[in-house]
Amino acid sequence: MSNEVDHPSYSMFNEFIRILLDAGNRCGELFVLRESEGGSRPRPKAWAKIPHAEWIPQQVMDYGLQLNGCVVEWVSPDDDSGRPKAVGRFQLLTLDDIYSDWSKELGLHHEPADSRLHHFKVVDLAYTDVCVGLYHDEAQDPGLYVFRPASGEQPYPLYLDLLGYARLLTKSLGYQNWQIALLQLLPDDGINIGHRLEPEYPELREMMSAWVPEFDYEAFVAQYQELQLRNYTPSGLATSSSST
């Protein structure tokens, strides 16, 4: 049974191309790029052979058809302003990679064979210690989750679908730990990993305000709240509760 939710209204036509290319271009204007690559050829015939391809959210399929992968990694330039060093990265994978088997890469060999984590698929492989993905199973959950594989914690929901996440990328520009900053805006329910982590780098508000002239933290928070899925119950919360 599918998880029917209300999505914020936005046009889907080539939206991923525009959003993610805009984010990458802005990173190039402000920072020193270490890596920048985007767009692999869509392979819809191959995707049809993905096990239970009917569970793939339409938004994710649209992303694959429009852009199908991009990576941007940046560091702040050296200057004499006294601003702290900033780094950022986002790597939205191709559909072929998203729907591959992640058990080995995520170190899930100690998980029971029936663990739902084996159905977790990485969408944004931003860093090896923090990634963002979604579950690919009969729950057909369209929401994205933050996962720290080495933490022993279950993935925690962002209450965003892929397009909402991409839209926020144009504001965060992939600044390291920005996903944790989003989790810290959600209630502390005892399992929200965002409330138990100290970011390795200065907080998003301080860093982005220092380096990005147009960054408005209050507007960023408001946009996150606006983009959150409505009438949505994350299937992963039930999984987390049953595992504790």
C-alpha beads as a LAMMPS data file, in Angstrom:
LAMMPS data file: protein, C-alpha beads

244 atoms
243 bonds

1 atom types
1 bond types

-500.0 500.0 xlo xhi
-500.0 500.0 ylo yhi
-500.0 500.0 zlo zhi

Masses

1 110.0

Atoms # bond

1 1 1 0.000 0.000 0.000
2 1 1 1.449 3.350 -0.996
3 1 1 2.093 6.172 1.443
4 1 1 -0.147 8.949 0.059
5 1 1 1.028 12.392 1.125
6 1 1 0.357 15.956 0.133
7 1 1 3.320 17.497 -1.669
8 1 1 3.993 21.234 -1.743
9 1 1 2.974 22.637 -5.120
10 1 1 5.712 23.196 -7.687
11 1 1 6.239 22.604 -11.387
12 1 1 8.084 19.370 -12.128
13 1 1 9.162 20.069 -15.731
14 1 1 12.989 20.056 -15.753
15 1 1 12.875 21.324 -12.173
16 1 1 15.767 19.159 -11.011
17 1 1 18.013 20.405 -13.813
18 1 1 17.361 24.046 -13.009
19 1 1 17.633 23.685 -9.233
20 1 1 20.772 21.581 -9.061
21 1 1 22.622 23.427 -11.813
22 1 1 21.813 26.708 -10.066
23 1 1 23.211 25.305 -6.813
24 1 1 26.373 24.098 -8.530
25 1 1 26.884 27.401 -10.331
26 1 1 26.512 29.376 -7.107
27 1 1 29.078 27.147 -5.416
28 1 1 31.465 27.914 -8.268
29 1 1 30.919 31.655 -7.884
30 1 1 31.570 31.711 -4.137
31 1 1 33.998 28.885 -3.463
32 1 1 36.902 26.900 -4.858
33 1 1 35.550 23.781 -6.548
34 1 1 37.345 20.529 -5.889
35 1 1 34.904 18.521 -7.972
36 1 1 31.996 19.397 -10.226
37 1 1 30.220 16.955 -12.493
38 1 1 26.633 16.449 -13.464
39 1 1 24.308 14.443 -15.582
40 1 1 24.465 10.856 -16.774
41 1 1 22.415 9.503 -19.634
42 1 1 19.007 8.233 -18.461
43 1 1 18.514 4.472 -18.737
44 1 1 14.764 3.925 -18.314
45 1 1 14.851 0.451 -19.878
46 1 1 17.471 -0.652 -17.365
47 1 1 15.576 0.981 -14.499
48 1 1 12.499 -1.037 -15.375
49 1 1 14.516 -4.112 -14.336
50 1 1 15.213 -2.776 -10.838
51 1 1 13.517 -5.137 -8.366
52 1 1 10.092 -3.709 -7.592
53 1 1 10.642 -0.693 -9.829
54 1 1 7.008 0.184 -9.177
55 1 1 8.054 1.253 -5.668
56 1 1 10.321 4.024 -6.995
57 1 1 8.702 7.406 -6.205
58 1 1 7.708 9.298 -9.338
59 1 1 9.826 12.258 -8.219
60 1 1 12.925 10.075 -8.070
61 1 1 12.192 8.734 -11.533
62 1 1 11.708 12.294 -12.818
63 1 1 15.077 13.253 -11.320
64 1 1 16.717 10.352 -13.145
65 1 1 15.141 11.319 -16.446
66 1 1 16.042 14.994 -16.061
67 1 1 19.544 14.969 -14.578
68 1 1 20.504 11.536 -13.211
69 1 1 23.420 12.373 -10.985
70 1 1 25.553 15.328 -9.990
71 1 1 28.408 15.994 -7.606
72 1 1 29.814 19.279 -6.331
73 1 1 32.542 19.616 -3.705
74 1 1 33.906 22.964 -2.571
75 1 1 36.104 24.729 -0.029
76 1 1 36.100 28.377 0.938
77 1 1 38.850 30.482 -0.645
78 1 1 41.806 31.701 1.365
79 1 1 41.405 35.328 2.366
80 1 1 42.315 37.756 5.150
81 1 1 38.789 38.331 6.431
82 1 1 39.149 36.078 9.447
83 1 1 36.148 34.024 8.389
84 1 1 36.282 30.354 9.439
85 1 1 37.106 27.782 6.792
86 1 1 34.044 26.267 5.154
87 1 1 33.619 23.046 3.198
88 1 1 30.659 21.523 1.439
89 1 1 29.668 18.659 -0.791
90 1 1 26.644 17.045 -2.356
91 1 1 26.638 13.939 -4.515
92 1 1 23.235 13.001 -5.815
93 1 1 23.685 9.556 -7.298
94 1 1 22.397 8.077 -10.536
95 1 1 19.327 5.863 -10.303
96 1 1 21.511 2.865 -11.133
97 1 1 23.626 3.579 -8.050
98 1 1 20.719 4.553 -5.793
99 1 1 18.956 1.256 -6.355
100 1 1 22.021 -0.954 -6.054
101 1 1 22.725 -3.072 -2.967
102 1 1 24.152 -0.825 -0.241
103 1 1 24.586 -3.444 2.479
104 1 1 28.374 -3.723 2.069
105 1 1 29.067 -0.008 1.575
106 1 1 27.004 0.916 4.631
107 1 1 28.575 -1.799 6.776
108 1 1 25.322 -3.651 7.373
109 1 1 26.857 -7.126 7.519
110 1 1 26.103 -7.321 11.255
111 1 1 22.433 -6.526 10.718
112 1 1 19.944 -9.418 10.760
113 1 1 18.959 -10.640 7.317
114 1 1 15.437 -9.323 7.798
115 1 1 16.585 -5.856 8.937
116 1 1 14.871 -3.077 7.035
117 1 1 18.224 -1.317 6.718
118 1 1 19.031 -3.689 3.861
119 1 1 16.319 -1.855 1.913
120 1 1 17.850 1.574 2.548
121 1 1 19.054 3.273 -0.629
122 1 1 21.479 6.197 -0.614
123 1 1 20.460 9.236 -2.667
124 1 1 22.981 11.884 -1.526
125 1 1 26.358 10.401 -0.651
126 1 1 27.566 13.699 0.733
127 1 1 30.153 12.215 3.098
128 1 1 31.061 8.721 4.200
129 1 1 29.807 9.354 7.736
130 1 1 26.546 11.116 6.825
131 1 1 24.325 10.256 3.881
132 1 1 20.728 10.838 2.858
133 1 1 18.485 8.202 1.350
134 1 1 15.144 6.469 1.326
135 1 1 13.662 3.035 1.882
136 1 1 12.806 0.877 -1.121
137 1 1 10.171 -1.547 0.083
138 1 1 6.445 -2.150 0.187
139 1 1 5.875 0.889 2.429
140 1 1 6.629 3.071 -0.623
141 1 1 7.769 5.865 1.673
142 1 1 8.626 8.946 -0.450
143 1 1 10.476 10.713 2.370
144 1 1 14.229 11.105 2.748
145 1 1 16.183 10.116 5.853
146 1 1 19.536 11.111 7.336
147 1 1 21.701 8.081 8.096
148 1 1 25.014 7.832 9.941
149 1 1 26.029 4.208 9.294
150 1 1 28.725 4.013 11.972
151 1 1 26.553 5.480 14.731
152 1 1 24.372 2.455 15.407
153 1 1 21.341 4.727 15.041
154 1 1 18.450 4.176 12.665
155 1 1 17.930 6.627 9.775
156 1 1 15.872 9.629 10.874
157 1 1 13.321 11.365 8.631
158 1 1 13.822 14.834 7.196
159 1 1 10.115 15.115 6.300
160 1 1 11.227 16.075 2.787
161 1 1 10.853 14.423 -0.577
162 1 1 13.634 14.595 -3.143
163 1 1 12.482 17.804 -4.793
164 1 1 12.113 19.580 -1.460
165 1 1 15.618 18.445 -0.524
166 1 1 16.997 19.724 -3.836
167 1 1 15.311 23.082 -3.327
168 1 1 16.988 23.483 0.057
169 1 1 20.329 22.632 -1.541
170 1 1 20.134 25.954 -3.371
171 1 1 20.255 27.632 0.054
172 1 1 22.631 25.337 1.975
173 1 1 24.897 24.714 -1.057
174 1 1 25.733 21.378 0.543
175 1 1 27.531 22.916 3.523
176 1 1 28.840 20.077 5.673
177 1 1 26.387 19.023 8.379
178 1 1 23.497 21.027 6.931
179 1 1 21.273 17.955 7.162
180 1 1 22.028 17.731 10.883
181 1 1 21.000 21.380 11.208
182 1 1 17.622 20.447 9.712
183 1 1 17.165 17.614 12.196
184 1 1 17.891 20.029 15.036
185 1 1 14.885 22.082 13.904
186 1 1 12.632 19.070 14.528
187 1 1 11.421 18.060 18.011
188 1 1 13.698 16.014 20.251
189 1 1 11.716 12.789 20.489
190 1 1 14.537 10.769 22.020
191 1 1 15.635 9.175 18.742
192 1 1 16.279 12.276 16.617
193 1 1 20.024 11.989 16.057
194 1 1 20.319 15.698 15.337
195 1 1 19.891 16.523 19.018
196 1 1 22.754 14.274 20.092
197 1 1 25.413 15.400 17.629
198 1 1 27.881 18.219 17.840
199 1 1 28.708 19.373 14.310
200 1 1 32.362 19.069 13.367
201 1 1 32.259 22.547 11.853
202 1 1 30.629 25.809 13.005
203 1 1 26.854 25.863 12.766
204 1 1 25.109 26.510 9.491
205 1 1 23.733 29.920 10.495
206 1 1 27.186 31.298 11.349
207 1 1 29.027 29.793 8.409
208 1 1 26.568 30.464 5.621
209 1 1 25.969 34.019 6.805
210 1 1 29.726 34.613 6.681
211 1 1 30.275 33.246 3.188
212 1 1 26.991 33.600 1.281
213 1 1 25.798 37.236 1.021
214 1 1 22.185 36.340 0.254
215 1 1 21.827 33.693 2.970
216 1 1 18.954 34.424 5.363
217 1 1 18.716 31.858 8.143
218 1 1 15.137 32.715 9.091
219 1 1 14.069 32.416 5.443
220 1 1 15.918 29.086 5.224
221 1 1 14.029 27.740 8.243
222 1 1 10.731 29.033 6.862
223 1 1 11.367 27.357 3.521
224 1 1 12.181 24.063 5.236
225 1 1 8.921 24.228 7.141
226 1 1 7.029 25.052 3.944
227 1 1 8.586 22.156 2.029
228 1 1 7.914 19.519 4.676
229 1 1 5.550 16.773 3.567
230 1 1 1.978 17.130 4.807
231 1 1 -0.229 14.286 6.041
232 1 1 2.914 12.184 6.157
233 1 1 3.844 9.508 8.670
234 1 1 7.465 8.369 8.207
235 1 1 7.556 4.597 8.023
236 1 1 11.064 4.687 9.487
237 1 1 9.847 5.962 12.841
238 1 1 7.873 2.776 13.365
239 1 1 11.008 0.834 12.458
240 1 1 13.076 2.833 14.965
241 1 1 10.529 2.379 17.739
242 1 1 10.329 -1.364 17.236
243 1 1 14.120 -1.704 17.322
244 1 1 14.555 0.076 20.668

Bonds

1 1 1 2
2 1 2 3
3 1 3 4
4 1 4 5
5 1 5 6
6 1 6 7
7 1 7 8
8 1 8 9
9 1 9 10
10 1 10 11
11 1 11 12
12 1 12 13
13 1 13 14
14 1 14 15
15 1 15 16
16 1 16 17
17 1 17 18
18 1 18 19
19 1 19 20
20 1 20 21
21 1 21 22
22 1 22 23
23 1 23 24
24 1 24 25
25 1 25 26
26 1 26 27
27 1 27 28
28 1 28 29
29 1 29 30
30 1 30 31
31 1 31 32
32 1 32 33
33 1 33 34
34 1 34 35
35 1 35 36
36 1 36 37
37 1 37 38
38 1 38 39
39 1 39 40
40 1 40 41
41 1 41 42
42 1 42 43
43 1 43 44
44 1 44 45
45 1 45 46
46 1 46 47
47 1 47 48
48 1 48 49
49 1 49 50
50 1 50 51
51 1 51 52
52 1 52 53
53 1 53 54
54 1 54 55
55 1 55 56
56 1 56 57
57 1 57 58
58 1 58 59
59 1 59 60
60 1 60 61
61 1 61 62
62 1 62 63
63 1 63 64
64 1 64 65
65 1 65 66
66 1 66 67
67 1 67 68
68 1 68 69
69 1 69 70
70 1 70 71
71 1 71 72
72 1 72 73
73 1 73 74
74 1 74 75
75 1 75 76
76 1 76 77
77 1 77 78
78 1 78 79
79 1 79 80
80 1 80 81
81 1 81 82
82 1 82 83
83 1 83 84
84 1 84 85
85 1 85 86
86 1 86 87
87 1 87 88
88 1 88 89
89 1 89 90
90 1 90 91
91 1 91 92
92 1 92 93
93 1 93 94
94 1 94 95
95 1 95 96
96 1 96 97
97 1 97 98
98 1 98 99
99 1 99 100
100 1 100 101
101 1 101 102
102 1 102 103
103 1 103 104
104 1 104 105
105 1 105 106
106 1 106 107
107 1 107 108
108 1 108 109
109 1 109 110
110 1 110 111
111 1 111 112
112 1 112 113
113 1 113 114
114 1 114 115
115 1 115 116
116 1 116 117
117 1 117 118
118 1 118 119
119 1 119 120
120 1 120 121
121 1 121 122
122 1 122 123
123 1 123 124
124 1 124 125
125 1 125 126
126 1 126 127
127 1 127 128
128 1 128 129
129 1 129 130
130 1 130 131
131 1 131 132
132 1 132 133
133 1 133 134
134 1 134 135
135 1 135 136
136 1 136 137
137 1 137 138
138 1 138 139
139 1 139 140
140 1 140 141
141 1 141 142
142 1 142 143
143 1 143 144
144 1 144 145
145 1 145 146
146 1 146 147
147 1 147 148
148 1 148 149
149 1 149 150
150 1 150 151
151 1 151 152
152 1 152 153
153 1 153 154
154 1 154 155
155 1 155 156
156 1 156 157
157 1 157 158
158 1 158 159
159 1 159 160
160 1 160 161
161 1 161 162
162 1 162 163
163 1 163 164
164 1 164 165
165 1 165 166
166 1 166 167
167 1 167 168
168 1 168 169
169 1 169 170
170 1 170 171
171 1 171 172
172 1 172 173
173 1 173 174
174 1 174 175
175 1 175 176
176 1 176 177
177 1 177 178
178 1 178 179
179 1 179 180
180 1 180 181
181 1 181 182
182 1 182 183
183 1 183 184
184 1 184 185
185 1 185 186
186 1 186 187
187 1 187 188
188 1 188 189
189 1 189 190
190 1 190 191
191 1 191 192
192 1 192 193
193 1 193 194
194 1 194 195
195 1 195 196
196 1 196 197
197 1 197 198
198 1 198 199
199 1 199 200
200 1 200 201
201 1 201 202
202 1 202 203
203 1 203 204
204 1 204 205
205 1 205 206
206 1 206 207
207 1 207 208
208 1 208 209
209 1 209 210
210 1 210 211
211 1 211 212
212 1 212 213
213 1 213 214
214 1 214 215
215 1 215 216
216 1 216 217
217 1 217 218
218 1 218 219
219 1 219 220
220 1 220 221
221 1 221 222
222 1 222 223
223 1 223 224
224 1 224 225
225 1 225 226
226 1 226 227
227 1 227 228
228 1 228 229
229 1 229 230
230 1 230 231
231 1 231 232
232 1 232 233
233 1 233 234
234 1 234 235
235 1 235 236
236 1 236 237
237 1 237 238
238 1 238 239
239 1 239 240
240 1 240 241
241 1 241 242
242 1 242 243
243 1 243 244
